[in-house]
Amino acid sequence: MAATESPGLDVERHTKYWKRCHGTFLPAPYTSNDSTRLTLACFIISSLDLLRSPLTPQERTAIRTWVLSLQHPDGGFCGSATHVPAGPSAGDPNLAATFFALVLLALAAVGTGSEIDERNAFAGVKRRKLLLWLGKLQRGEDGAVGQMLWEGKPVGGHDVRNSYMAAGIRWMLRGDIKKGDNGWVEDLDLEKLVKFIANTQTHDGGMGETTSHHESHGGYTFCALSALSLLSRPASASERTEAADKHVPDRAHLLKFLSHRQFIYHAEEETEHEDEEENFIEKELAQLQLDGPPTFVGCNGRWNKKADTCYFWWAAGALSLIEQTSMLHRESASNYLTGITQHRIGGFAKTTGAPPDIYHSYLGLTALAVMGEPKLKELDAELCCSVEVAACIAKARDGLLAAEKARAATTWENDGFW
């Protein structure tokens, strides 16, 4: 796409791109991502949902059947059919697969026009076992959440991204159930988890992977803020903003870090340099204060890095969680996405000149959605899916809890008499 053009979001081409991803085999480079097939599937179906491209009844049934086939008998979901929880090569459930499995089940139910379908979206999910498994993933020493269990112990790094997915799973299956309520299951130690998240803020205001000694990063910052928001959901938006204010040590530096992820973008300079690490940030940053908006604004995730499609999502999503999207240069940022990395065959590339891929194509759409793109459905930033799907998740959770309560009411209690 020529740098001088800003054609807007090409819905038709994006829809064709995602339908190809859904209906045909993915290119050979995706072979190494087989263990994350659930994640790829969620991005594909969620993109079609954001673009208002409905699934057929047969596709909905196939998605639901496939996702439930990956559920582990001890709780959680495995990442792909290669890691099914039975057979000679039985796999183990992991946090990311479980998060995206639940979202995908809601995606398969939303948009049918049937309230019953939405309430039954989680039918078959082993809610109690899953939440107990989730609790085992949390480490006692620092409150961090692991990616999976190995010989009964959490493994997979002390990573704030895991905190985000754990908070999301917990909300999807618990909502605001409190101790003593029907459906209560002991899972995460919230005090330890919140303390761990707060300790990831670094000297420059952003959040690092694990501790304040790690480099700040836009993706980690979004995950930290979204985890805090989800742990207080379904409270009002203002209360969720207060959660971030309360638990992030330095809000002023956080806002500075997020707003400084934007910079003046010059396509000609980037295409003249093949070095992926080349950047043009520091000398241009002050120009954001000049009168008149720049044509293109790039966005990066760390200091001194080039513009990258996915970082528009991490920065814009994080700012939306604390109700500070006014700090975004929306028009210029949208111009970058639709005029620079939007691909001629649909989807988005990581950077200018690169081919589209599922990860960047999805986050390009979510970035535009959170910035108010009218051609897309409204986005729920915390769960990174449409507001409609998030509402379906809440209904599905309520349906699952109601089904559990009904089963308990019709089960004879073994009190010694019978």
Secondary structure by P-SEA (a helix, b strand, c coil): cccccccccaaaaaaaaaaaaacccccccccccccaaaaaaaaaaaaaaaacccccaaaaaaaaaaaaaaccccccccccccccccccbbbbbcaaaaaaaaaaaaaaccccccaaaaaacccccaaaaaaaaaaaaccccccccccccccccccccccaaaaaaaaaaaaaccccccccccccccccaaaaaaaaaaaccccccccccccccccccaaaaaaaaaaaaaaaccccaaaaaaaaaaccccaaaaaaaaaaccccccaaaaaacccccccccccccccccccccccbbbbbccccccccaaaaaaaaaaaaaaccccccaaaaaaaaaacccccccccccccccccccaaaaaaaaaaaaaacccccccccccccccaaaaaaaaaaaaaaaaaaaaaaaacccccccc
